[in-house]
């Protein structure tokens, strides 16, 4: 059995992630979604995105 993992996707790539999950035989795969973009975010924005990511992961794990 593989190692448990949670994918994290930015909002602009949700449809691509859903399609990839379907193609790979895992339709409905739940992943954490955070605001886009990440690469141009300031340090303050990155910290907020990190907190958003943790909250999204908590929602998936605690379900």
N, C-alpha and C positions, 0 to 999 in steps of 0.2 A: 504494500500500500504506500502511496506517495505521501509527501509531507503536506499537511494542511496549508492552504494559502488563501488569501483574499486579494483579488485584483482591485486596483484603484485606477479609475478612468476619469479624465476631465470631461466636462459637459459637452464639448464639441465632438467627442469621439465615442459617445454612447452607442449610436447606431452601428458603428463599425465593430465595437466590442460585442454587441448583441449578435451581429451577423457571424462574427468569428466563433463565438460560443456555439451557435447553432450548427455551423459547418463542422465544428470539432465534436459534435454529438452531445453537447451540453446546453440545449435550449433552456432558457430561463435561469442560466447561471447568474447568481447575485454577486454584484461587485459594488464597491464603494464609488460614488460619483462626487467629484469636487468641481469647483468653479474653474473655468478656463480663462486665461492662460496661466501657465506656471513659469515658463522660461523668462518672461519679462517682468515678473513680479519683484517688488522690492522686498527687503528683509522683513519688514512689518507685514506685508501681504503674504509672504511665504509662511510666516509664523501663524497667521490666521488660517491659511490653507492646511497647515499641518494639524491644527486643532480641529478643523472641519473634517479632515481625513480620519482622525481618531474617533470623532463622533459618529461618522458614517460606518466605520468598522465596528464600533460598539453596537450599533443598531443591527448589523448583520450577525454578530456573534451572540448577542443576547436574545435573538429570536428563537 
